[in-house]
């Protein structure tokens, strides 16, 4: 009887630990998705850079060679982009998360009214799709990769035919 009790207790404990770990992982994943959704709203929709320290680590690692490293590099790049396209808009379409990684699929659009990336103002409207991949560490964005439709962007701006 004692053996059966010990086996049942071990099974119950194992089940609780397994389910508890799974629930915790799901909770963290959901928190990471919410962090990215809130970041996109504050920074890309409202263009509020004062919120960056809340969302992003100071030593943020950027894998897009056009964007300087760190929180300040990110801010400088996007401040220039917002200035060059005063009607700049971002539409978040989909968020997918697994562990400490979150993927955002969205659409960047605007009209290039000022110089940007060494390209003189074209006055042309663009709309490009992008996948942004973020790694979350200690509740903040720590690292970023992206896949952008740069061919479509340059074609719409008239840079390439």
C-alpha positions in Angstrom: 0.0 0.0 0.0 2.9 2.4 0.9 4.5 1.7 -2.5 1.3 2.5 -4.4 0.9 5.7 -2.4 4.5 6.7 -3.2 4.0 5.9 -6.9 0.8 8.0 -7.0 2.4 10.9 -5.2 5.4 10.8 -7.6 3.0 10.7 -10.6 0.9 13.6 -9.2 4.1 15.7 -8.5 5.5 14.9 -12.0 2.2 16.0 -13.6 2.0 19.2 -11.6 5.6 20.1 -12.4 5.1 19.3 -16.1 1.8 21.2 -16.4 3.1 24.1 -14.2 6.2 24.5 -16.4 4.1 24.4 -19.5 1.7 27.0 -18.2 4.6 29.2 -17.1 6.1 29.0 -20.6 2.8 29.8 -22.2 2.5 32.8 -19.8 6.0 34.1 -20.7 5.3 33.6 -24.4 2.1 35.6 -24.1 3.9 38.3 -22.1 6.5 38.5 -24.8 3.9 38.9 -27.5 2.2 41.6 -25.5 5.5 43.4 -25.0 6.1 43.5 -28.8 2.5 44.6 -29.5 2.8 47.4 -26.9 6.2 48.4 -28.4 4.8 48.6 -31.9 1.9 50.7 -30.7 4.0 53.1 -28.7 6.9 53.5 -31.1 5.7 52.7 -34.6 2.1 53.9 -34.3 2.3 56.8 -31.8 6.0 57.5 -32.7 6.7 58.0 -28.9 10.4 57.5 -28.3 10.1 58.3 -24.6 8.8 54.8 -24.2 11.9 53.1 -25.7 13.7 52.5 -22.3 10.6 50.6 -21.1 10.7 48.2 -24.0 14.3 48.0 -25.2 17.6 47.2 -23.6 20.2 50.0 -23.9 22.6 47.5 -25.6 20.0 46.3 -28.0 21.7 44.2 -30.8 20.7 45.1 -34.3 21.3 42.7 -37.2 20.1 45.0 -39.9 23.3 46.7 -41.2 21.4 50.0 -42.0 20.4 50.5 -38.3 23.0 51.5 -35.8 23.4 49.4 -32.6 21.7 50.0 -29.3 18.6 51.8 -28.2 20.1 55.2 -29.3 20.9 53.8 -32.8 17.4 52.4 -33.2 15.9 55.8 -32.1 18.2 57.8 -34.5 17.3 55.5 -37.5 13.6 55.7 -36.9 13.6 59.4 -36.2 15.2 59.9 -39.6 12.6 57.6 -41.3 9.7 59.3 -39.6 11.0 62.7 -40.6 11.6 61.6 -44.2 8.1 60.2 -44.4 5.8 62.4 -42.3 2.8 60.1 -43.1 4.8 57.0 -42.0 2.5 54.2 -40.9 2.9 50.7 -39.5 0.2 48.1 -39.5 0.9 45.1 -37.3 -0.7 42.1 -39.0 0.4 39.0 -37.0 2.5 38.1 -34.0 3.9 34.6 -33.4 6.0 33.7 -30.4 8.0 30.8 -29.1 10.0 31.1 -25.9 12.1 34.2 -25.9 11.5 34.9 -29.6 8.6 36.9 -31.2 8.0 37.4 -34.9 6.0 40.4 -36.1 4.6 40.5 -39.6 3.5 44.0 -40.7 3.3 46.6 -43.3 5.4 49.8 -43.4 4.1 52.6 -45.6 4.5 56.3 -46.2 5.5 59.0 -48.7 9.2 59.9 -49.0 9.1 63.7 -48.6 12.7 64.0 -47.3 16.2 62.5 -47.8 16.5 59.0 -46.3 19.2 56.3 -46.5 21.1 58.6 -48.9 18.1 58.7 -51.3 16.9 62.2 -52.1 13.2 62.9 -51.5 11.1 61.2 -54.3 7.6 62.4 -53.2 6.5 58.8 -53.9 4.4 56.6 -51.7 5.6 53.1 -50.7 4.1 50.1 -48.9 6.3 47.2 -48.0 5.8 44.0 -46.0 8.3 42.9 -43.4 9.0 40.2 -40.8 10.7 41.5 -37.7 12.2 38.9 -35.3 12.9 39.9 -31.7 14.6 38.2 -28.9 13.3 39.1 -25.5 15.6 39.1 -22.4 14.5 40.2 -18.9 11.2 41.6 -20.2 12.8 43.8 -22.8 13.7 43.7 -26.5 17.4 42.5 -26.6 18.0 41.6 -30.3 16.5 42.1 -33.7 16.6 40.6 -37.2 14.4 41.5 -40.1 13.4 40.4 -43.6 12.1 43.4 -45.7 10.9 43.8 -49.2 13.7 46.2 -50.1 13.3 45.4 -53.8 9.7 46.5 -53.6 10.6 49.6 -51.6 13.3 50.8 -54.1 11.0 50.0 -57.1 8.2 52.0 -55.5 10.5 54.9 -54.8 11.8 54.9 -58.4 15.3 54.0 -57.4 15.3 50.9 -59.6 13.2 50.1 -62.7 
